[in-house]
Structure formats: C-alpha cells, structure tokens
Amino acid sequence: MSALWTSAELRTATGGSLAAELSVSGVSIDSRSVAAGDLFVALRDARDGHDFVAGALARGAVTALVDHVPAGLPADAPLLRVAETLAGLRALGTAARARCAAKVVGVTGSVGKTTTKEMLRALLSTAGATHAAVASYNNHWGVPLTLARMPRDSAFAIIEIGMNHPGEIAPLSALAQPHVAVITSIGAAHLGHMGSLEAIAREKSAILSGLLPGGSAVLPAESEFLPLLRAAAGAARVVTFGAGGDARAIAVRADAEGSDVTAEILGTRLDFRLGTPGLHMAGNAIAALAVVAALGLDVAQAAGALRDFRALQGRGDRRRIATGDGGSATLLDEAYNGQPPSMRAALALLKLLPARRRVAVLGQMGELGDFAAAEHAALAPHIEVAADLVFACGPLMRHALDALPAARIGAWAATSAELAPLVAAALRDGDTVLVKGSLATGMKTVVQALTESASP
C-alpha cells in the first residue's frame, strides 16, 4: 500500500517546513485516537491541539502539523511547521482533492445527510474503492479532514457538508468540487440561526456552486423550494427524487425490520430490500440510488447492497435492553440529533414498530430561535399518534406536553440526567422506547442509563 502522504508531498501541499523524511498513513485531529503512522493536526477549538502534540507523538504519530513548537518538545521533534494549522489542513485537503481522480459526491440537507452518506458508501463500494468520513465530519474542519484522509487511488468519495449559519456551505463545496451534489431535504433545522425556510433552502443550494462543469444536481422533487434549487443548479444536469421525481418509489412495503421497495430510478424499474425500517429511510435510499444513476452506474447491481444496510448508532439503531420487571424492551436510539423534521420521522418509525407499549423519550430541540415554542408545540399531534407514554426534558418540551392528554405523560424533567432514572424505572417487558433529542440536551445519558443492565 502506498503512503497516504510523503514528506515531500506534505511540504508541497502546505508550504510548511519539515526536516524529517517520513511517510504518513493517516491523519488525526484527536490525540486520544492517534494510530501509529498518523499525522496529528494541532487544531484550536475548545482546547488548543498544540497541548497534545507530545502525547500524540508518544502514541505513534510520525509528525504533527503545528504553527509553533509546543513547550517541552525536543529540538529534533518531527514537526510540520505552517503559519496556521486549520489553513494547513485545508491546504492538505485541497491537494488531496487535486491529485485524486475519484468521482466525488457532495451531500447536504436538513436531515438524512449522514445516513445517505453511509448508504452511498455501501452502494458505490459495489463499483470501486470508496472513501467517506468515519463519522459526521461535515463542518469547516471535517470536510478538509475527510479530503486529507482520501487515498489517492479512490474511485469514489462521498463528502458530507453541513451548516449552522449562513455562508458555510459554499466554501466547503468549493473545496470538495463534487461531480454530483445531493440535497436530501429542506426543513426547519437551525431555523433560529437562518431565520426562514427559504434562507435554509438558499444555504443548502450553495452546495451546487461547487459542482464541476458537467456535474449533476440531485434534488428533492417534493420540496416547495425545488424551483429555487433548480435555479441554483444553473447549467448542471438536474435529477429529482421522491414523489413525481426522476427517481421515485412505486411501492414501499414496510415492516419492523426494513422495507421491500419497488422503485423506478431514471427509467430503470427495480425491486430491493432495505435492511432498516422507516419511510424516511426508504426516501434516503431513493436519493442515494438517484446519485448512483447520475454517476452512470448500474443501479440494479448497487441496490443489492441495501439489504445489509443498518441504521447508524444514535441515528435509529435498535437493540434489546433489560427492564426492571425482569423482561426486555426494544431501544430505538435516535439520541444523536433532534430537529423538527427528524423528530417527526422518528415518531413515525416508532409507530411502525411492534410493542405492548410505545414510549417516547424526547429532549428539547435546539437552534430554533423565535420559532422554538411553536415548533415544539407542533410535535404534539405526532407524539399522540405514535406514543402511548411520553417522557420529556428541557423547558421547551413543556410546549409539546401541554398539548397532550395527561394520561399520555410519564414525566418531565429539566435535564436528561434527571429524566434518565424515571424512564428506566417505568419501562416494562415488551415496550419499545424511542430516545431522541438535540445533541446539546444529552439524550445519550438516557441511552446509557437504559443499557447499563446486561442485555437479555
């Protein structure tokens, strides 16, 4: 296997200085997960990565990207010196993109980005070596890091691009230079920062500005903002997905374990099995297959990979947990994130799953600004049809609880830590329990409390 980066390539890419001659097999920004042969990038975030350079080198990193020599390091420490480390990482990502002939897919959207990315990883891997981030690395450091890690012989690469504020997507798309860009959805995520759904649509459409000439835009046919997205696509080929689109489901036969889907993808009719349940998951699969078709690949061959697809941890994965009465329950773990569109999708999935009782454990949604109270209250009818019992935490979730029958309410608490033991004590044999909320509300605490007992 060829080196990911050589000393000469690192110097050329970043314009930095590096005295040692070495080769790099990986790139890391977290000293705790450094592997032997890595380049450690000392970024500044909540902590200054320069404070962890010594530890990264001790764990096996062969060099570190720094903008000054950290105190306590020997004079001959193998350091790649640059003017500023985030700019150095971006330069490395730019060089990685330039040297690689991979077909690149950019993915954005209000919900479904990471799941669609992982579906595309499975689908494109049937046609060639495919590179994608190991996690939801979609921000100002995540995109260049994903590119910097891209093997030079990749046939395909999937780059997830996200945003919290206006103006974030365009520069990341320019860095990725996708051949195909897909917008999974336009919804009320980060509405407080953006101000309106139209502003969200315009920001998401900025991914199309980075498309290479002759590229394709894969857009949601059912979005009210499709005309805006089409206009942003300019001369790019447009492929739509969803009801009435170029790629669409003809029939979805959903069950508790997945869905049997009959679809038409740009004129090709096919039947496939999706190994994870939920109509929103089937929608993500149609979007991913539209990308495969836009790349000119065999969609029928690729679709077979979806049979083994499973939901990601914290994004709909399910497992058995013990209950206090000596029985067992099914945990639907959606603790990674919670915005209005994904909340509604998760509740719809809860309704689909078999159970003696369906229990929803919901943390308040973040980044909704002046729309927060109304968006939480609007969850009430979705909760009422999906859950027999609901637990909630965070002041804003009271707006949802106030609109529900008292008999449906298990408990409310200010924080997830206070809520967790109440949920654990209430679960009974045969329950199915959904745990979901914004990352900031710490719903992972509830998941951990429910899984502390040995799985039955």
C-alpha positions in Angstrom: 0.0 0.0 0.0 1.4 3.4 -0.9 1.8 6.1 1.7 -1.1 8.5 2.2 1.5 11.4 2.3 5.2 11.6 2.0 7.4 14.4 3.5 7.8 16.0 0.1 4.1 16.0 -0.6 3.3 17.4 2.9 5.8 20.3 2.3 4.4 21.0 -1.2 0.8 20.8 -0.2 1.0 23.0 2.9 4.0 25.2 2.1 5.3 24.2 5.5 8.7 23.1 6.8 9.5 19.5 7.9 13.1 18.5 8.5 12.5 14.7 8.7 11.9 12.3 5.8 9.0 10.2 6.6 5.7 8.8 5.3 2.2 9.2 6.8 -0.5 6.6 6.7 -3.3 8.5 8.4 -4.4 12.0 9.6 -5.8 12.6 13.1 -7.1 15.6 15.0 -7.7 13.7 18.3 -4.6 12.7 20.2 -6.7 10.0 22.0 -7.3 8.1 18.8 -3.9 8.6 17.1 -2.7 5.4 15.3 0.9 4.6 14.5 1.9 6.4 11.3 -0.5 9.2 11.7 0.0 12.9 11.0 -1.5 14.7 14.1 -3.1 18.1 13.3 -3.0 20.5 16.2 -6.2 22.4 15.7 -7.6 25.1 18.1 -11.1 24.5 19.3 -12.4 24.1 22.9 -8.7 23.2 23.6 -5.5 24.0 21.8 -4.3 20.9 20.0 -0.7 22.1 20.5 -1.1 21.0 24.1 -1.5 17.4 22.9 1.3 17.1 20.4 3.7 15.4 22.8 1.1 12.8 23.7 0.2 12.2 20.0 3.9 11.6 19.1 4.2 9.3 22.1 1.2 7.3 20.8 2.8 6.7 17.4 2.2 9.8 15.3 5.1 10.3 13.0 4.7 14.0 12.7 2.4 16.8 13.8 1.1 19.8 11.9 1.7 22.9 14.1 2.1 26.6 13.9 4.6 26.9 16.7 6.8 24.4 18.6 4.9 23.4 21.8 6.8 23.8 25.1 8.7 20.7 26.3 9.3 19.1 22.9 12.9 18.2 21.9 14.6 20.3 19.3 14.5 17.4 16.8 10.8 16.6 17.2 9.4 15.8 13.7 7.1 18.8 13.2 5.5 20.1 10.1 5.5 23.9 10.7 2.9 26.1 9.0 1.5 29.6 9.5 -1.8 28.4 10.9 -3.0 24.8 11.4 -6.6 25.0 10.1 -5.3 26.7 6.9 -2.7 23.9 6.7 -5.3 21.2 7.0 -7.4 23.0 4.3 -4.3 23.1 2.0 -3.8 19.4 2.6 -7.5 18.7 1.7 -7.1 20.8 -1.5 -4.0 18.9 -2.5 -5.7 15.5 -1.8 -8.7 16.5 -4.0 -6.4 17.7 -6.8 -4.3 14.5 -7.0 -7.2 12.1 -6.9 -9.3 11.0 -9.9 -12.2 9.9 -7.8 -15.8 10.7 -8.7 -16.8 12.9 -5.8 -20.4 13.2 -4.3 -21.3 16.1 -2.1 -24.2 15.5 0.4 -26.1 18.1 2.3 -29.7 18.6 3.6 -31.6 19.4 6.7 -32.0 15.7 7.7 -30.6 12.5 6.3 -27.1 13.6 5.4 -25.1 11.1 7.3 -27.5 8.2 6.6 -27.5 9.0 2.9 -23.7 9.2 3.0 -23.5 5.8 4.5 -26.0 4.4 2.0 -23.8 5.8 -0.8 -20.7 4.2 0.8 -22.5 0.8 0.6 -23.8 1.4 -3.0 -20.7 2.9 -4.5 -18.4 0.2 -2.9 -20.0 -2.3 -5.3 -18.4 -0.4 -8.2 -15.0 0.6 -6.8 -12.9 1.7 -3.8 -15.0 4.3 -1.9 -13.9 6.8 0.6 -16.1 8.6 3.2 -15.7 10.1 6.7 -15.9 7.7 9.6 -18.4 10.0 11.3 -20.5 13.1 10.7 -17.5 15.2 9.7 -19.3 18.0 7.7 -18.0 21.3 9.0 -15.1 23.7 8.5 -12.5 21.2 9.8 -14.5 18.0 9.0 -14.6 18.4 5.2 -10.8 19.2 4.8 -10.0 16.3 7.2 -12.1 13.9 5.1 -10.3 15.0 1.9 -6.9 14.9 3.6 -7.6 11.2 4.5 -8.7 10.3 1.0 -6.5 7.5 -0.5 -5.0 8.6 -3.8 -6.4 5.6 -5.6 -10.1 6.1 -4.5 -12.6 5.5 -7.3 -15.4 7.3 -5.4 -15.6 9.8 -2.5 -18.6 11.0 -0.5 -18.2 14.3 1.3 -20.9 15.4 3.7 -21.3 19.1 4.0 -23.4 20.8 6.8 -24.1 24.2 8.2 -25.3 26.0 11.3 -25.1 29.6 9.9 -25.3 31.4 6.5 -22.3 31.3 4.3 -20.8 28.0 5.5 -21.6 25.6 2.7 -20.2 27.4 -0.4 -16.5 27.3 0.6 -16.8 23.7 1.7 -18.3 22.7 -1.7 -15.6 24.7 -3.5 -13.1 22.6 -1.5 -14.8 19.3 -2.4 -15.5 20.1 -6.0 -18.2 17.4 -6.4 -19.2 15.7 -9.6 -22.6 15.1 -8.1 -24.3 17.1 -5.3 -27.4 15.8 -3.5 -29.7 17.9 -1.2 -31.6 15.3 0.9 -34.2 17.7 2.3 -35.1 21.3 3.2 -36.5 21.5 6.7 -36.6 23.6 9.9 -33.1 22.5 11.2 -31.1 25.5 12.6 -34.1 27.7 11.9 -33.1 30.1 14.7 -29.8 30.9 13.0 -31.2 31.1 9.5 -34.5 33.0 10.0 -36.7 31.2 7.5 -37.1 28.0 5.5 -36.3 29.9 2.3 -33.0 31.0 3.8 -32.2 27.4 4.7 -33.0 26.4 1.1 -30.7 29.1 -0.3 -27.9 28.0 2.0 -28.3 24.3 1.1 -28.4 25.3 -2.6 -24.9 26.7 -2.2 -23.5 23.2 -2.4 -24.4 23.4 -6.1 -21.9 26.3 -6.6 -19.0 23.9 -6.2 -20.2 21.4 -8.9 -17.6 20.7 -11.5 -18.6 21.5 -15.1 -20.9 18.8 -16.5 -21.9 17.8 -13.0 -25.3 16.7 -11.7 -27.6 18.1 -9.0 -29.8 15.6 -7.2 -32.8 17.5 -5.7 -35.9 16.6 -3.7 -38.9 16.7 -6.0 -41.4 17.2 -3.2 -39.7 20.3 -1.8 -41.6 23.6 -2.2 -38.2 25.1 -2.9 -37.5 23.0 -5.9 -37.7 26.0 -8.3 -35.1 27.8 -6.2 -32.8 24.8 -6.1 -33.2 24.3 -9.9 -32.2 27.9 -10.5 -29.1 27.4 -8.3 -28.1 24.4 -10.3 -27.6 26.6 -13.4 -26.3 24.6 -16.3 -25.9 21.4 -14.2 -27.9 18.3 -15.1 -30.9 18.1 -12.6 -32.1 14.8 -11.3 -35.1 14.8 -9.0 -36.1 12.2 -6.4 -39.3 11.5 -4.4 -42.9 11.5 -5.5 -43.1 12.7 -9.1 -39.4 12.7 -9.5 -37.0 11.1 -11.9 -36.2 8.6 -9.1 -39.2 7.5 -7.1 -40.6 4.7 -5.0 -43.6 3.0 -6.7 -44.4 0.8 -3.6 -42.9 0.6 -0.1 -43.9 -2.5 2.0 -42.6 -1.6 5.4 -42.2 -3.9 8.3 -40.4 -3.8 11.7 -37.1 -4.9 10.2 -36.9 -3.0 7.0 -38.8 -2.3 3.7 -39.3 -4.0 0.4 -39.2 -1.3 -2.2 -40.3 -1.2 -5.8 -38.8 1.9 -7.4 -38.1 3.5 -10.8 -34.7 5.1 -11.0 -34.3 7.2 -14.1 -36.3 4.8 -16.2 -34.9 1.6 -14.5 -37.5 -0.4 -12.6 -36.1 -2.4 -9.7 -37.1 -4.2 -6.5 -34.8 -4.1 -3.5 -34.8 -4.9 0.2 -33.7 -2.1 2.6 -32.4 -3.6 5.9 -33.6 -0.8 8.2 -37.2 0.3 8.8 -38.8 3.7 8.3 -40.3 5.5 5.3 -37.7 8.2 5.8 -35.0 5.6 5.4 -36.6 4.4 2.2 -36.6 8.0 1.0 -32.9 8.3 1.7 -32.3 5.1 -0.3 -34.1 6.6 -3.3 -32.0 9.7 -3.1 -28.8 7.6 -2.9 -29.9 5.5 -5.9 -30.5 8.7 -7.8 -26.9 9.7 -7.2 -25.7 6.2 -8.4 -27.7 6.7 -11.6 -26.4 10.3 -12.0 -22.9 8.8 -12.0 -23.9 6.4 -14.8 -23.5 3.3 -12.7 -25.7 0.1 -12.6 -28.5 0.9 -10.1 -29.9 -2.6 -10.0 -26.5 -4.0 -9.1 -25.8 -1.4 -6.5 -29.2 -1.7 -4.8 -28.4 -5.2 -3.6 -26.1 -3.6 -1.1 -29.0 -2.0 0.8 -30.2 -5.4 2.1 -27.5 -5.4 4.6 -27.7 -1.7 5.5 -28.3 -0.9 9.1 -29.1 2.3 10.9 -26.2 4.1 12.5 -25.6 4.4 16.2 -27.7 7.2 17.6 -29.5 7.5 14.3 -32.1 4.8 14.5 -30.2 1.7 15.6 -32.1 -0.7 17.7 -31.1 -3.1 20.5 -32.6 -5.1 23.3 -32.4 -3.8 26.8 -33.4 -5.2 30.2 -36.4 -3.9 32.1 -37.0 -3.6 35.8 -39.7 -6.2 35.8 -37.3 -8.9 34.6 -38.3 -8.6 31.0 -36.9 -6.9 27.9 -37.7 -3.9 25.7 -36.5 -2.6 22.4 -34.5 0.6 22.4 -34.7 2.8 19.3 -31.6 5.0 19.7 -32.0 8.4 18.0 -30.0 10.3 20.6 -27.5 11.9 18.2 -29.7 14.7 17.0 -33.2 16.2 17.2 -34.6 18.8 14.8 -38.3 19.1 13.8 -38.1 17.0 10.5 -36.1 14.2 12.1 -38.3 14.3 15.2 -41.4 13.7 13.1 -39.6 10.9 11.1 -38.5 9.1 14.3 -42.0 9.3 15.8 -43.4 7.8 12.6 -40.9 5.0 12.8 -41.9 4.4 16.5 -45.5 4.0 15.4 -44.4 1.3 12.9 -42.5 -0.9 15.4 -44.3 -3.7 17.3 -44.7 -3.2 21.1 -47.0 -3.7 24.0 -46.4 0.0 24.7 -44.6 2.6 22.6 -42.7 5.0 24.8 -41.2 8.3 23.5 -38.4 9.9 25.5 -37.8 13.4 23.9 -35.2 16.1 24.6 -35.9 19.6 23.5 -34.8 20.8 20.1 -32.1 23.4 19.7 -31.2 26.3 17.4 -34.8 27.2 16.6 -34.7 30.8 18.0 -38.1 32.6 17.9 -39.7 29.6 16.3 -38.9 27.3 19.3 -42.1 27.3 21.2 -44.3 26.8 18.1 -42.1 24.0 16.7 -42.2 22.1 20.0 -46.0 22.6 20.3 -46.3 21.3 16.7 -44.8 17.9 17.8 -47.8 17.1 20.0 -50.1 15.5 17.3 -47.1 13.4 16.1 -46.4 12.3 19.6 -50.1 11.5 20.3 -50.5 9.1 17.3 -47.1 7.4 17.9 -46.6 7.0 21.6 -48.6 5.5 24.5 -46.4 7.2 27.0 -44.1 10.2 26.7 -41.2 11.4 28.8 -39.5 14.8 28.1 -36.8 17.1 29.3 -35.9 20.7 28.8 -38.2 23.7 29.3 -39.2 24.0 25.6 -40.6 20.4 25.6 -43.3 21.6 28.0 -45.0 23.2 25.0 -45.5 19.7 23.5 -46.6 18.2 26.8 -49.1 20.9 27.4 -51.0 19.9 24.2 -51.1 16.1 25.2 -53.7 14.2 27.3 -52.5 13.9 30.9 -52.7 10.1 30.7 -50.0 10.1 28.0 -47.4 11.9 30.1 -44.9 9.8 32.0 -42.7 12.6 33.4 -40.9 15.8 32.6 -37.5 16.8 34.0 -35.3 19.8 33.4 -32.3 17.7 32.2 -31.7 14.4 30.6 -29.7 13.3 33.7 -32.8 13.8 35.9 -35.1 12.2 33.4 -33.0 9.0 32.8 -33.8 7.2 36.1 -37.5 8.0 35.7 -37.6 6.3 32.3 -35.6 3.3 33.5 -37.9 2.7 36.4 -41.0 3.0 34.1 -40.1 0.6 31.3 -41.8 -2.8 31.2 -41.4 -6.1 29.3 -42.5 -5.7 25.7 -42.1 -1.9 25.5 -40.4 -0.2 22.5 -38.8 3.1 23.6 -37.6 5.9 21.4 -34.9 8.2 22.8 -34.4 11.4 20.7 -33.3 15.0 21.2 -30.7 17.6 20.2 -27.1 16.7 21.0 -26.9 19.6 23.4 -29.7 18.0 25.6 -27.5 15.0 26.2 -30.1 12.3 25.5 -27.1 9.8 25.3 -27.3 9.9 29.1 -30.8 8.3 28.9 -29.5 5.7 26.4 -26.6 4.9 28.7 -28.9 4.5 31.7 -31.2 2.2 29.8 -28.3 0.0 28.6 -26.4 -0.3 31.9 -28.1 -3.6 32.7 -26.9 -6.6 30.8 -28.7 -7.2 27.6 -31.2 -10.1 28.0 
